[in-house]
Amino acid sequence: MDIEIIGAESLGVRSLCCFVKTKDKKILIDPGIALGYTRYGLLPHPLQVAVGERIQRKILKRWSEATDIVFSHYHGDHIPLVDANPYQLNINKVANLNADANIWTKNPSLLSQTQKKRANALVCVLKNKIVEPKGNTHGALEFSKPVFHGDKNSNMGTVMMTRIEEDYVFVHGSDIQLLTDEATSEILHWKPDILIVSGPPLYLVNRVSKHQINKAWHNAELLSQKIDGLILDHHLMRNFEGIKWLKRLSSKTGKEVICSADFMKKPRMLLEARRKELYTEMPVPDGWHKDYAKGKENTDKYWDLAKGLYNSVRLSEEK
């Protein structure tokens, strides 16, 4: 089995997109991307947009190769969208791209009204066979029952976790945020060798309680003690507290806990966390975002300016 993490916060974008190759299958999980439309009152910096463009191209390449595509849920950083903003993956880019791939997703009856609209839009545009798993196991693929997207009292709905087994077991835990015991128990029952999962949204300082953070820490400890290859990312890495979390957890359990960038042996690029600094280091002209949305601007200048910065500690400094 070969695992490629295509998009995640530590790789510069909001995503948890993975591509897994087994002997018989090529499985693309959560092929979506977002940049956080506003953060600190600022639109995405053009450097973020440049990284997002490159990750979108990787997603499109893997989409064209996939035998199976998995949507864990219908949020805009996990699927292509009909109504995508300029920094998300527009569904028109994947329409007719690979009609032979099966698309696996949860039962539409379990979706919110907004998610049902997105699911119906995908069905209308895509020519693929949309498959709701009947039973849990389908060859190398296994899917969980719906588990909560974060805390069970939130209004964020549910997600479907994915297990893939060949020479070892890989689990994609999507947006559980480690906030419920039920999702943690199911993961442990699956006995993964490698697990990628969203940690808690520590950046939402006024919306995440101390109780929730303690619950997430407890579940992270349990997973770290049992799983050698634990990858925490996504919501956790939207600020630099996430890096401190990884360090403390590794120290507490004696097991190295890593982020997606570490797994892919790439520099940590917490670009959203550094949005203010990016605006200072690489100023953005008034009107750039409007012009970009109209196709009158591009990211070339910022990508060139960032070449030295891209591989430097300045993009991943721990604050």
C-alpha positions, 0 to 999 in steps of 0.5 A, a space after each residue: 500500500 502507498 499513501 499520499 497526503 495531498 492536502 492538509 493544513 500543515 501542507 498549506 490548505 484546508 483539506 484532508 485529502 489522501 490518495 491510497 494505492 493498493 494492488 487492485 485499487 486507487 482510492 481518492 479520499 475527500 478530494 476537496 480544498 478550501 483556504 478559510 475565506 476570511 481569517 483575521 479579517 483578511 482574504 487568503 493571501 496570494 501565496 495561499 492561493 498559489 499553493 491551493 492551485 497546485 494542490 488542486 492540480 494534484 487532486 485532479 490528476 489523482 481523480 483521473 487515476 482513481 478506481 474509487 473516490 470517497 466523500 466522508 461528508 459534504 463540507 466544502 474543504 472535502 468535496 468539489 462544489 457547484 457553488 465553489 468560491 475562487 479558492 475551492 475546487 469547482 465541480 466543473 473541473 472534475 465533470 466527465 474526468 473519470 466516469 468509471 470511478 465509483 464514488 462512495 458516500 453515506 446515506 442521503 437520509 443522514 444529511 442536513 438540508 445544505 448537504 443534501 443540496 450539495 449531494 444532489 448537485 454532485 449527482 447531477 453533474 458527475 457521471 459516476 456511480 454513486 455508491 452508498 455502502 451496504 454493509 461495512 466491508 467492500 474488498 480492501 475498503 471498509 466504512 464506518 457508520 456515521 460518526 459525529 463531526 466534532 462534538 455530538 452537540 454541534 450542528 455540523 452533522 456526521 462523517 464517514 470514516 474509511 479503513 483500507 487494509 492490504 499489507 497493513 491497515 490505514 484509517 482516514 478519520 476525517 473531521 471527528 476532531 477527537 471529541 467523542 469516545 464513539 469514534 475513538 472506540 471504532 478506530 481502535 477496534 479497526 486496529 490501524 497501523 497508520 491513522 490520519 485524523 483531524 485534531 480539535 479546532 484550538 484556533 476557535 478559542 471562544 467556541 471550544 471549551 476546556 472540557 472539549 479540549 480535555 476530551 480531545 487530549 484524552 482520546 489523542 493519548 489513547 490513540 497514540 498509545 495504541 497506534 504507531 503511525 498517528 497523524 493529527 492535522 486539519 482543524 488542529 493545525 490552523 494555528 501554532 498551538 497545534 504544533 505544541 500539541 504534537 510535541 506535548 503528546 509525543 512527550 507524554 506518550 513516548 510515541 512520535 505524533 506527526 502532522 501530514 507535512 511530516 509524513 510526506 517529508 515536506 516543510 510544515 506550511 501553516 499558511 493560514 496561521 501566518 496570514 497576517 505575517 504574509 500580508 506584511 511580508 508580501 503586500 497585496 494590492 487593493 483589488 487583487 482578489 476581485 481581479 483574481 476571481 475575474 481571471 485578470 490576476 494570477 499568483 505567479 509573482 507571489 509564487 516567485 517571491 515565496 520560493 526562498 520562503 517556501 522551504 524555510 522555517 519562516 513558514 513553520 515557525 512555532 509561536 
